[in-house]
Amino acid sequence: MEIKINEQGETVTVSFIGRFDTSSYMDVTKEIEPLLEKADKTIILDCKELAYISSSGLRTFLSLRKASQAKKGKVIVKDMNDTIRSVFMMTGFLNLFDIE
């Protein structure tokens, strides 16, 4: 799993590349943790190259959403493939996030 974080002004884009599963959870969480302090910004979770997401990955997305809500920020999930969209649909996450 690879993560790219790009900050421009009031927007932070996080690009996920590969499989976000239990084995990558700890590494991804460490990389994303600093974003919790920037949750007052717009955080874009770019899933264009995300091949798979487990419940651990969903938990990370939810943590960012909660931090963002508390700080009046916004989280947008964009460019989901059909597999990721299906997981979001089955878990009710489509209703929790702004989807582009």
N, C-alpha and C positions, 0 to 999 in steps of 0.2 A: 504494500500500500504506500502510495506516495501522496504527499499533500503539498500544494503550492498556495502560499498566502500572499496576496497583493493588496496593499493598502493605498488608496488614493482619496485624499480628502476625507469626506464623511462616509466613505464606502470601503468595506473590506471584503474582498472576494477570496473564498476558500475553494480551491479546485481539488477534487478527490479523484485519484487515479488508481484503479485496481479494485481489490476486494476489501471492504471494510467489515472485517469479521472479528471474532474473539481474539485471534492471534495478533491482530494489528491494533486492537483497542487501546492498550496502554501507551503505545508510541504515538498514536493519533491524539489521544487525550492530552498528552504532554505538549504536543505542538499547538493544540487548540486552546489550552488553558489560558494563555495570555489574552485571548479574545473575550473572555468573560469580563475583563475590565474595560473592554472597548465596546461593550454591548449597547451603549447609547447610540452607536452608529448603525448604519444599514449593513448587515452582514449577508452576503450572497453566498449560498452554498451551491457551487457549480458541480452538478452530477453528470456532466456530459461523458466523462470517462470512468464513472463509477460502475463497476461490473456487478457488484453484489453488496448488500448491506444486511447485517445481522441485527439481532435485538440490541447488541452492544453499541452498534453504530447508531441505531435509532435513539438510544439513550443519550448519546453524545449530542445529536441534533436537538433533542428535547431540552438538554441542559442549556444549550445556547439560546433556545427560544425562551426559556424561563428567565435567564439572565437579561435577555433583551427586553422582555416585558417589564421587568423590574426597573430597568433604566430608561424606559421609553424609547427603545431602539426598535429595529425591525429586522426580521430574518426572512429572506426570500430563498426558496429552493428552486433552482432552474435547471433546465435541460436534462430531465430525468428520462431514461430509456423505459421501455415498456415493463421490464422486469422490476426496476426500482419503483415505478409508478404503481405496479401491482402490490408490492409490499406496503407502500404507503396507503393504498386503498384498503387493503385487508386489515391494517392496524388502526385505521382511523386518522392517520397522520395527514392525509390530504386536507382534512378539515382544520388542522392545527396551524398550518403554514400557508404563507402566500406562495403560490406556485406559478412559475413562468415557464 
